[in-house]
Amino acid sequence: MSNTVTAGDRPGRTSRSGRGGVPSASGIALRQARRRKKLEWIAVHSVGLAIAVAFLLPFVFLFLTSVMSDSQALTSTLWPQHWVWSNYTAVFRVHGFGTWWRNTIEYAVLGTVLTVVSSVPVAYALAKFRFPGRRLAMMLVISMMMLPPQVIIIPMYLFWAKQLHLDGTLWPLIIPMAFGDAFSIFLLRQFLLTIPKEYLDAARVDGCGEVRTLLRVVLPMARPAISAVALFQFFYCWNDYFGPQIYSSDNPAAWTLSYGLQSFHGAHQTNWNLTMAATLLVMAPVIVVFFFAQKAFIEGVTLTGVKG
Amino acid sequence: MATVTFDQATRIYPGGDRPAVDKLNIDIADGEFLVLVGPSGCGKSTSLRMLAGLEDVNDGAIRIGDRDVTHLPPKDRDIAMVFQNYALYPHMTVADNMGFALKIAGVNKAEIRQRVEEAAKILDLTEYLSRKPKALSGGQRQRVAMGRAIVREPQVFLMDEPLSNLDAKLRVQTRTQIASLQRRLGTTTVYVTHDQVEAMTMGDRVAVLKDGLLQQVDSPRNMYDRPANLFVAGFIGSPAMNLVEVPITDGGVTFGNSVVPVNREALKAASDSGDKTVTVGVRPEHFEIADGEAKSVSKDAPAGVAVTVNVVEELGADGYVYGSAEVAGSQVDIVVRVGGRSVPLKGDVLHVVPRGGETHVFSTSTGERLSD
């Protein structure tokens, strides 16, 4: 940073000496503007740093607690007296933890794949075809987005549990994802609207039917939006607590990690160090995925308004 | 190779009351380069898209060769199209873009490669075959779009304003390249543009459309020399033809202090339909500066029309004088071409006479051509 400032100062200095040492009006204005920019930079970054620290502190606390001994976890000493890394292996000895991992991955992967596969064609039709009832269909999608899931949970539960007897499994959460997701449809449609019609025309002239146009031309062009939708859905499934609680709370073999975590929190005694270690393990995949995919994630959300 | 026929082809957009293309009749010969030209909204692109199968035909028929393609999907029409924004698939390399249609058609890989390489050689694209469109300049992208069309060896090329995204210099260059490529391949081509210079320089024949109606189809020369109506007269030629409304007199029409001879029958037809005036058209290059010897109808004034110079555009070889004049009691704008070495000054008065045989006379009420 300091290098840039020095290099930037140079033209100002030359112009001053060029006029016999008297700073010119434009030179002063330039310096003021530069100083203001520098102050702004400092202000923006201090605020950013403060916010980052505020968000990071709980994680630091989480991590430090996760490597404490059981007896230290509830004391006021924040720094671990002994670094108990074995907490992380101890977590896996908790009954069911491995199964919850498998369940969570199954739920997140299946849910994501089904959502993408079912939402893309709907979004494509809503974005590119003209058919009677198109506006009504779009209105339905938007109203589904506005409907809180809690509102329909009782009839949904009755349907899945009493009619299909699928309670105690994760299927009542996975199967509906094969029928499209309102938010995903909306996001994909907004993106597909920005693809110029000429590409579809070109594909048709080149000999593609509707399905081939979608698969060979539209899908590759919509990759940022599809990645964003997939990430959103993956995170949603991974973090879902409400769904597993409703449908599979009776059957620990069908728990997911986020629901299983609550079992660490016992009625009489809580092993905080183990709880924290488990929490970190549950968060790790999300953090890793987000770290690698954040570009696609942000692109997908912002691209809907930006033309390529 | 094939002929193309528009037979009363009509397109009405859903919800529209007026046809976007109204009973279009054009016969395009095998190997011909036909240019559809007109102002925006005239239906030229719609006509092309109807031929491509991208737009429904509500009435009439379209034939390619002997085949009625009116209701066939684009892929069954054996056509290739070049789009205004090129529509190159961004995720494919140049070679994949050019070979895409062949791949869809199930042509084997070796043949696709051979045809793509041949086309690339013709278009000077060989070294760019493995690039993505993003890494190409505007002119290169345009050539890839052309390449995508020619590798298919279709019966008809359709081009929808393929040059309008290029800068002026490249546009002129590419114009010639496309025209000569078409002559070389001999493929029937329908080309849409709003630029009448493109239309005149590229087409074997030009079709002028306005408000969905075909105004005239003719060779560029005939279109220029004998525009069929006022619209074509004003549209073809740059700067536009001077069109001035003048009263009918005995044996002709008065144009300032000169008489423009007009076919007697045509004049009679005009006055029979109740017209007191006709519209005379003179191209800027068909005015002569009166030198006193020209025949004047009035003894006191010099022949022709007195034009007061407002603006002079010097182009080097020649210049265009934009002036105003009083003709038949009203003020009109007149454009006159003058030699590059004898350019008048602003405020000068020029006496100009239309050159004999180079005037066009149109009915004021119907706009139809009256002179031969």
Interface residues (C-beta under 8 A of the other chain):
Chain A: R130 P196 E198 Y199 D201 A202 R204 V205 D206 G207 C208 G209 R212 R216 V217 P220 M221 R223 G308
Chain B: P14 R49 A52 G53 L54 P73 P74 K75 I79 A80 M81 F83 Q84 N85 A87 Y89 P90 H91 F100 A101 I104 A105 R148
